[in-house]
Amino acid sequence: MTSSRDRRVAKELQDIQADRDNSGVYASPVDGVNLKHLKGTIPGPPDTPYHGGTFTIDIQIPDTYPFKSPSMKFDTKIWHPNVSSQTGAICLDTLGTGWSPVQTIKTALLSIRMLLEVPNPKDPQDAEVACMLMQQPEQFALVAQEWAIKHAGAPKKELDLSKYKATVTPRVDDINRYKGYSRDLVNRFVSMGFDVDAVVDAFLVVGINRNNGRDYELEEAYVGDITARLLGDE
């Protein structure tokens, strides 16, 4: 007899398959049958050292899912402060204390994808990488790209290091359409296939701080809430 967990996972995998072109993330059973052990993939986000790479995620579904989060780790080696360069373990609240039953395998993968865009060296899984990002950000970007080329099949191309040097000042139209939120902050969700206005509305509903129009790192719990709302899961 099929369990409620397996029915939910099967439904989630169908949704992931149907929306793969928009979200970019994917997951399926390792052996084509067992819904407790999946492999997921996420694309390296644009404007990051990981762009063009494909990263494989090992996914273990607990018996108590969705009340307990799936267990995820990187199979693909990656140079990132919130991922162990040795084991692939991920430091992400969404996969722990920040998990909610309203979230899904898809939202978890999207949260990991966003983590690639916005590393959090202040809460590291890999102290060496975090130290490099804070003290030598340009060197971090170059090493991260080298690893993406070697392990994730990213193309060899010149990396724009400007974002690791300067802070962008918000423009007038950001204050209007973006309702005072940073364009970069909003566009991290837009790059996943969501509409600008829908993202801004989700920010307002969830209660995201405008931070005077400056970009900043959202807490993982907020990322999960915003993504769930955009996907219509709330």
TITI-295487 format. One record per residue (C-alpha): residue number from 1; chain; x, y, z. Coordinates in nm, 2 decimals, always signed. Each point is the difference from the previous one (the first is absolute). Layout:
REM residues N
@pos = NUM; unit = A; u = X; v = Y; w = Z;
...
END
This chain:
REM residues 234
@pos = 1; unit = A; u = +0.00; v = +0.00; w = +0.00;
@pos = 2; unit = A; u = +0.14; v = +0.34; w = -0.10;
@pos = 3; unit = A; u = +0.07; v = +0.23; w = +0.30;
@pos = 4; unit = A; u = -0.11; v = +0.36; w = +0.02;
@pos = 5; unit = A; u = +0.37; v = +0.10; w = -0.01;
@pos = 6; unit = A; u = +0.05; v = -0.19; w = -0.33;
@pos = 7; unit = A; u = -0.31; v = +0.15; w = -0.15;
@pos = 8; unit = A; u = +0.12; v = +0.35; w = +0.09;
@pos = 9; unit = A; u = +0.35; v = -0.06; w = -0.13;
@pos = 10; unit = A; u = -0.14; v = -0.14; w = -0.33;
@pos = 11; unit = A; u = -0.22; v = +0.31; w = -0.04;
@pos = 12; unit = A; u = +0.29; v = +0.23; w = +0.07;
@pos = 13; unit = A; u = +0.22; v = -0.18; w = -0.26;
@pos = 14; unit = A; u = -0.28; v = +0.04; w = -0.26;
@pos = 15; unit = A; u = -0.01; v = +0.38; w = +0.08;
@pos = 16; unit = A; u = +0.37; v = +0.03; w = -0.03;
@pos = 17; unit = A; u = +0.00; v = -0.18; w = -0.33;
@pos = 18; unit = A; u = -0.28; v = +0.23; w = -0.13;
@pos = 19; unit = A; u = +0.18; v = +0.32; w = +0.11;
@pos = 20; unit = A; u = +0.35; v = -0.11; w = -0.08;
@pos = 21; unit = A; u = +0.04; v = +0.26; w = -0.29;
@pos = 22; unit = A; u = -0.10; v = +0.28; w = +0.23;
@pos = 23; unit = A; u = +0.17; v = -0.09; w = +0.33;
@pos = 24; unit = A; u = +0.31; v = -0.17; w = -0.14;
@pos = 25; unit = A; u = +0.01; v = -0.25; w = +0.29;
@pos = 26; unit = A; u = -0.08; v = -0.37; w = -0.04;
@pos = 27; unit = A; u = -0.03; v = -0.31; w = +0.21;
@pos = 28; unit = A; u = -0.08; v = -0.37; w = -0.05;
@pos = 29; unit = A; u = +0.05; v = -0.34; w = +0.17;
@pos = 30; unit = A; u = +0.35; v = -0.13; w = -0.02;
@pos = 31; unit = A; u = -0.12; v = -0.34; w = -0.12;
@pos = 32; unit = A; u = -0.31; v = +0.13; w = -0.17;
@pos = 33; unit = A; u = -0.23; v = -0.15; w = +0.27;
@pos = 34; unit = A; u = +0.11; v = +0.07; w = +0.36;
@pos = 35; unit = A; u = -0.16; v = +0.32; w = +0.12;
@pos = 36; unit = A; u = +0.22; v = +0.02; w = +0.31;
@pos = 37; unit = A; u = +0.33; v = +0.05; w = -0.19;
@pos = 38; unit = A; u = +0.01; v = +0.27; w = -0.27;
@pos = 39; unit = A; u = +0.26; v = +0.18; w = -0.21;
@pos = 40; unit = A; u = -0.06; v = +0.37; w = -0.07;
@pos = 41; unit = A; u = +0.17; v = +0.24; w = -0.23;
@pos = 42; unit = A; u = +0.03; v = +0.38; w = +0.01;
@pos = 43; unit = A; u = +0.16; v = +0.23; w = -0.25;
@pos = 44; unit = A; u = +0.27; v = +0.24; w = +0.09;
@pos = 45; unit = A; u = -0.17; v = +0.34; w = +0.02;
@pos = 46; unit = A; u = +0.09; v = +0.28; w = -0.25;
@pos = 47; unit = A; u = +0.25; v = +0.27; w = +0.12;
@pos = 48; unit = A; u = +0.16; v = -0.25; w = +0.25;
@pos = 49; unit = A; u = +0.32; v = -0.20; w = -0.03;
@pos = 50; unit = A; u = -0.22; v = -0.31; w = -0.03;
@pos = 51; unit = A; u = -0.18; v = +0.12; w = -0.32;
@pos = 52; unit = A; u = -0.03; v = -0.27; w = -0.26;
@pos = 53; unit = A; u = +0.07; v = -0.29; w = +0.23;
@pos = 54; unit = A; u = -0.24; v = -0.27; w = +0.10;
@pos = 55; unit = A; u = +0.01; v = -0.11; w = +0.37;
@pos = 56; unit = A; u = -0.14; v = -0.33; w = +0.12;
@pos = 57; unit = A; u = -0.16; v = -0.02; w = +0.34;
@pos = 58; unit = A; u = -0.06; v = -0.32; w = +0.19;
@pos = 59; unit = A; u = -0.34; v = +0.00; w = +0.16;
@pos = 60; unit = A; u = -0.12; v = -0.24; w = +0.28;
@pos = 61; unit = A; u = -0.37; v = +0.02; w = +0.09;
@pos = 62; unit = A; u = -0.07; v = -0.08; w = +0.37;
@pos = 63; unit = A; u = -0.30; v = -0.22; w = +0.10;
@pos = 64; unit = A; u = -0.16; v = +0.30; w = +0.17;
@pos = 65; unit = A; u = +0.02; v = +0.23; w = -0.31;
@pos = 66; unit = A; u = -0.14; v = +0.27; w = -0.04;
@pos = 67; unit = A; u = +0.01; v = +0.06; w = +0.37;
@pos = 68; unit = A; u = +0.37; v = -0.05; w = +0.00;
@pos = 69; unit = A; u = +0.22; v = +0.15; w = -0.27;
@pos = 70; unit = A; u = +0.17; v = -0.21; w = -0.27;
@pos = 71; unit = A; u = +0.37; v = -0.06; w = +0.05;
@pos = 72; unit = A; u = +0.20; v = +0.16; w = -0.28;
@pos = 73; unit = A; u = +0.37; v = +0.02; w = -0.08;
@pos = 74; unit = A; u = +0.21; v = +0.08; w = -0.31;
@pos = 75; unit = A; u = +0.13; v = -0.29; w = -0.20;
@pos = 76; unit = A; u = +0.18; v = +0.25; w = -0.22;
@pos = 77; unit = A; u = +0.30; v = +0.15; w = +0.16;
@pos = 78; unit = A; u = -0.04; v = +0.38; w = +0.04;
@pos = 79; unit = A; u = +0.20; v = +0.29; w = +0.15;
@pos = 80; unit = A; u = -0.26; v = +0.18; w = +0.22;
@pos = 81; unit = A; u = +0.01; v = +0.11; w = +0.36;
@pos = 82; unit = A; u = -0.33; v = -0.17; w = +0.09;
@pos = 83; unit = A; u = +0.09; v = -0.33; w = -0.15;
@pos = 84; unit = A; u = +0.27; v = -0.24; w = +0.12;
@pos = 85; unit = A; u = +0.27; v = -0.02; w = -0.27;
@pos = 86; unit = A; u = +0.07; v = -0.36; w = +0.13;
@pos = 87; unit = A; u = -0.34; v = -0.15; w = +0.07;
@pos = 88; unit = A; u = -0.25; v = +0.22; w = -0.18;
@pos = 89; unit = A; u = -0.19; v = +0.06; w = +0.32;
@pos = 90; unit = A; u = -0.22; v = +0.31; w = -0.02;
@pos = 91; unit = A; u = -0.05; v = +0.27; w = +0.26;
@pos = 92; unit = A; u = -0.35; v = +0.13; w = -0.07;
@pos = 93; unit = A; u = -0.28; v = +0.07; w = +0.25;
@pos = 94; unit = A; u = -0.26; v = -0.11; w = -0.25;
@pos = 95; unit = A; u = +0.13; v = -0.35; w = +0.03;
@pos = 96; unit = A; u = -0.01; v = +0.01; w = +0.38;
@pos = 97; unit = A; u = -0.17; v = +0.23; w = +0.26;
@pos = 98; unit = A; u = -0.14; v = +0.22; w = -0.28;
@pos = 99; unit = A; u = -0.19; v = -0.28; w = -0.17;
@pos = 100; unit = A; u = -0.38; v = +0.01; w = -0.02;
@pos = 101; unit = A; u = -0.24; v = -0.27; w = -0.13;
@pos = 102; unit = A; u = -0.13; v = +0.25; w = -0.25;
@pos = 103; unit = A; u = +0.34; v = -0.01; w = -0.17;
@pos = 104; unit = A; u = +0.09; v = -0.26; w = -0.26;
@pos = 105; unit = A; u = +0.30; v = -0.17; w = -0.17;
@pos = 106; unit = A; u = -0.02; v = +0.26; w = -0.27;
@pos = 107; unit = A; u = +0.01; v = +0.30; w = +0.24;
@pos = 108; unit = A; u = +0.29; v = -0.16; w = +0.18;
@pos = 109; unit = A; u = +0.19; v = -0.04; w = -0.32;
@pos = 110; unit = A; u = -0.08; v = +0.36; w = -0.09;
@pos = 111; unit = A; u = +0.13; v = +0.11; w = +0.34;
@pos = 112; unit = A; u = +0.32; v = -0.18; w = -0.07;
@pos = 113; unit = A; u = +0.02; v = +0.17; w = -0.34;
@pos = 114; unit = A; u = -0.05; v = +0.34; w = +0.17;
@pos = 115; unit = A; u = +0.28; v = -0.09; w = +0.25;
@pos = 116; unit = A; u = +0.23; v = -0.02; w = -0.30;
@pos = 117; unit = A; u = -0.09; v = +0.35; w = -0.09;
@pos = 118; unit = A; u = +0.02; v = +0.14; w = +0.35;
@pos = 119; unit = A; u = +0.26; v = -0.18; w = +0.21;
@pos = 120; unit = A; u = -0.01; v = +0.06; w = +0.38;
@pos = 121; unit = A; u = +0.36; v = -0.02; w = +0.13;
@pos = 122; unit = A; u = -0.12; v = +0.11; w = +0.34;
@pos = 123; unit = A; u = -0.17; v = -0.34; w = +0.05;
@pos = 124; unit = A; u = +0.25; v = -0.23; w = -0.18;
@pos = 125; unit = A; u = +0.01; v = -0.37; w = -0.06;
@pos = 126; unit = A; u = +0.36; v = +0.03; w = -0.13;
@pos = 127; unit = A; u = +0.21; v = +0.25; w = +0.20;
@pos = 128; unit = A; u = +0.28; v = +0.01; w = -0.25;
@pos = 129; unit = A; u = -0.23; v = +0.10; w = -0.28;
@pos = 130; unit = A; u = -0.18; v = +0.26; w = +0.22;
@pos = 131; unit = A; u = +0.33; v = +0.15; w = +0.10;
@pos = 132; unit = A; u = +0.11; v = +0.04; w = -0.36;
@pos = 133; unit = A; u = -0.34; v = +0.16; w = -0.10;
@pos = 134; unit = A; u = +0.03; v = +0.26; w = +0.28;
@pos = 135; unit = A; u = +0.37; v = +0.07; w = -0.03;
@pos = 136; unit = A; u = +0.07; v = -0.06; w = -0.38;
@pos = 137; unit = A; u = -0.34; v = +0.01; w = -0.18;
@pos = 138; unit = A; u = +0.15; v = +0.02; w = -0.34;
@pos = 139; unit = A; u = +0.22; v = -0.30; w = +0.06;
@pos = 140; unit = A; u = -0.30; v = -0.19; w = +0.14;
@pos = 141; unit = A; u = -0.20; v = +0.07; w = -0.32;
@pos = 142; unit = A; u = +0.29; v = -0.13; w = -0.22;
@pos = 143; unit = A; u = +0.04; v = -0.32; w = +0.20;
@pos = 144; unit = A; u = -0.38; v = -0.05; w = +0.01;
@pos = 145; unit = A; u = +0.00; v = +0.03; w = -0.38;
@pos = 146; unit = A; u = +0.29; v = -0.24; w = -0.04;
@pos = 147; unit = A; u = -0.18; v = -0.26; w = +0.21;
@pos = 148; unit = A; u = -0.32; v = +0.05; w = -0.20;
@pos = 149; unit = A; u = +0.19; v = -0.05; w = -0.33;
@pos = 150; unit = A; u = +0.18; v = -0.31; w = +0.13;
@pos = 151; unit = A; u = -0.28; v = -0.17; w = +0.19;
@pos = 152; unit = A; u = -0.33; v = +0.14; w = -0.14;
@pos = 153; unit = A; u = +0.08; v = +0.04; w = -0.37;
@pos = 154; unit = A; u = -0.02; v = +0.38; w = +0.00;
@pos = 155; unit = A; u = +0.14; v = +0.17; w = -0.31;
@pos = 156; unit = A; u = +0.34; v = +0.17; w = +0.02;
@pos = 157; unit = A; u = -0.06; v = +0.38; w = -0.04;
@pos = 158; unit = A; u = +0.12; v = +0.33; w = +0.15;
@pos = 159; unit = A; u = -0.17; v = +0.06; w = +0.34;
@pos = 160; unit = A; u = -0.14; v = +0.35; w = +0.07;
@pos = 161; unit = A; u = +0.16; v = +0.08; w = +0.34;
@pos = 162; unit = A; u = -0.16; v = +0.35; w = +0.03;
@pos = 163; unit = A; u = -0.27; v = -0.13; w = +0.24;
@pos = 164; unit = A; u = +0.28; v = -0.11; w = +0.24;
@pos = 165; unit = A; u = +0.15; v = +0.36; w = +0.00;
@pos = 166; unit = A; u = -0.28; v = +0.25; w = +0.01;
@pos = 167; unit = A; u = -0.35; v = +0.06; w = +0.13;
@pos = 168; unit = A; u = -0.27; v = +0.11; w = -0.24;
@pos = 169; unit = A; u = -0.20; v = +0.31; w = +0.08;
@pos = 170; unit = A; u = -0.38; v = -0.05; w = -0.04;
@pos = 171; unit = A; u = -0.16; v = +0.19; w = -0.29;
@pos = 172; unit = A; u = -0.32; v = +0.21; w = -0.01;
@pos = 173; unit = A; u = -0.21; v = -0.26; w = -0.18;
@pos = 174; unit = A; u = +0.10; v = -0.26; w = +0.27;
@pos = 175; unit = A; u = -0.18; v = +0.21; w = +0.25;
@pos = 176; unit = A; u = -0.32; v = +0.01; w = -0.22;
@pos = 177; unit = A; u = -0.06; v = -0.34; w = -0.15;
@pos = 178; unit = A; u = +0.21; v = -0.18; w = +0.25;
@pos = 179; unit = A; u = -0.18; v = +0.18; w = +0.29;
@pos = 180; unit = A; u = +0.33; v = +0.10; w = +0.16;
@pos = 181; unit = A; u = +0.15; v = -0.35; w = -0.01;
@pos = 182; unit = A; u = +0.34; v = -0.06; w = -0.15;
@pos = 183; unit = A; u = -0.02; v = -0.10; w = -0.37;
@pos = 184; unit = A; u = +0.26; v = -0.27; w = +0.06;
@pos = 185; unit = A; u = -0.19; v = -0.14; w = +0.30;
@pos = 186; unit = A; u = -0.32; v = -0.02; w = -0.21;
@pos = 187; unit = A; u = +0.17; v = -0.13; w = -0.31;
@pos = 188; unit = A; u = +0.14; v = -0.30; w = +0.18;
@pos = 189; unit = A; u = -0.35; v = -0.13; w = +0.01;
@pos = 190; unit = A; u = -0.08; v = +0.13; w = -0.35;
@pos = 191; unit = A; u = +0.29; v = -0.20; w = -0.14;
@pos = 192; unit = A; u = -0.19; v = -0.31; w = +0.12;
@pos = 193; unit = A; u = -0.29; v = +0.08; w = -0.24;
@pos = 194; unit = A; u = -0.22; v = +0.22; w = +0.22;
@pos = 195; unit = A; u = -0.15; v = +0.34; w = -0.10;
@pos = 196; unit = A; u = +0.15; v = +0.31; w = +0.16;
@pos = 197; unit = A; u = -0.34; v = +0.13; w = +0.12;
@pos = 198; unit = A; u = -0.08; v = -0.34; w = +0.15;
@pos = 199; unit = A; u = +0.33; v = -0.02; w = +0.18;
@pos = 200; unit = A; u = -0.04; v = +0.36; w = +0.14;
@pos = 201; unit = A; u = -0.36; v = -0.09; w = +0.12;
@pos = 202; unit = A; u = +0.14; v = -0.31; w = +0.17;
@pos = 203; unit = A; u = +0.26; v = +0.21; w = +0.17;
@pos = 204; unit = A; u = -0.27; v = +0.23; w = +0.13;
@pos = 205; unit = A; u = -0.22; v = -0.28; w = +0.12;
@pos = 206; unit = A; u = +0.28; v = -0.19; w = +0.18;
@pos = 207; unit = A; u = +0.13; v = +0.33; w = +0.15;
@pos = 208; unit = A; u = +0.35; v = +0.03; w = -0.15;
@pos = 209; unit = A; u = +0.20; v = +0.29; w = +0.12;
@pos = 210; unit = A; u = +0.09; v = +0.25; w = -0.28;
@pos = 211; unit = A; u = +0.34; v = +0.07; w = +0.15;
@pos = 212; unit = A; u = -0.01; v = +0.35; w = -0.16;
@pos = 213; unit = A; u = +0.01; v = -0.15; w = -0.34;
@pos = 214; unit = A; u = +0.33; v = -0.18; w = +0.05;
@pos = 215; unit = A; u = +0.06; v = -0.36; w = -0.08;
@pos = 216; unit = A; u = +0.05; v = -0.24; w = +0.29;
@pos = 217; unit = A; u = -0.02; v = -0.37; w = +0.10;
@pos = 218; unit = A; u = -0.35; v = -0.12; w = +0.08;
@pos = 219; unit = A; u = -0.03; v = -0.26; w = +0.28;
@pos = 220; unit = A; u = -0.07; v = -0.34; w = -0.14;
@pos = 221; unit = A; u = -0.34; v = -0.02; w = +0.18;
@pos = 222; unit = A; u = -0.11; v = +0.32; w = -0.19;
@pos = 223; unit = A; u = +0.12; v = -0.15; w = -0.33;
@pos = 224; unit = A; u = -0.21; v = -0.31; w = +0.06;
@pos = 225; unit = A; u = -0.31; v = +0.21; w = +0.08;
@pos = 226; unit = A; u = +0.04; v = +0.22; w = -0.31;
@pos = 227; unit = A; u = +0.06; v = -0.30; w = -0.23;
@pos = 228; unit = A; u = -0.30; v = -0.19; w = +0.15;
@pos = 229; unit = A; u = -0.22; v = +0.30; w = -0.06;
@pos = 230; unit = A; u = +0.12; v = +0.05; w = -0.36;
@pos = 231; unit = A; u = -0.06; v = -0.37; w = -0.07;
@pos = 232; unit = A; u = -0.36; v = +0.03; w = +0.14;
@pos = 233; unit = A; u = +0.08; v = -0.23; w = +0.29;
@pos = 234; unit = A; u = -0.14; v = +0.24; w = +0.26;
END
